Amino acid sequence: MAAATDVELGPLPKRVTGSCQCGKIAYRVEFPPDHDFKQNNGTCQCTQCRKSTSSLFFLYFKVPYAHLTWTSPSTASLKNYYCTPGMARGFCSECGTFLYWRYENGPHISLAIGTVDPLYLFGEGAENTNGEVPKEGFGRALANCCGAHEWIKNEIKGVTDGMELLQRGERIPES
């Protein structure tokens, strides 16, 4: 098992774009120059995140909310659901895509890795004329799992408790 400091991130993005599945909600993130890609990446295994994402854990990258711009012509389809007061789970009301989790008045937003556009996530073999996106994309930098792993008390024995990816970084029983 590799320690968080041993994980090679590859190239780091200056920006990424993403959207919901139907494209009604789109965003751009301009990363601050000092953004720590290891500390601002993690997972959550709480029941609410499992149900929101329909998966075993929510894989996110956290950015300062001030560095996120909604780029869709309208955000009318962007809705928040509150399992817990003051904690917003954002989704598209058209296609149902889960986009983020955030403390409503907090300085950060935890964006779902799966909403990042393929060009930025894995390169998609696309040619980028300005050279900003490497052929392999920025997937390792965005989905490195070196930050926090929240609600590990909900690990599924024999499944998520032994996943190497979920052993990196700080393991937090509850959040």
Secondary structure, DSSP 8 states (H G I E B T S, - for coil): ---GGG----S--SEEEEE-SSSSSEEEEE--TT--TTTTEEEE--HHHHHHHTSSSEEEEEEEGGGEEE-SS--TTEEEEEEETTEEEEEETTT--EEEEEETTSSEEEEEGGGB-HHHHH-TT---TTS-S-TTTTHHHHS---SEEE-GGG--TTTGGG-GGGGSSEEES--
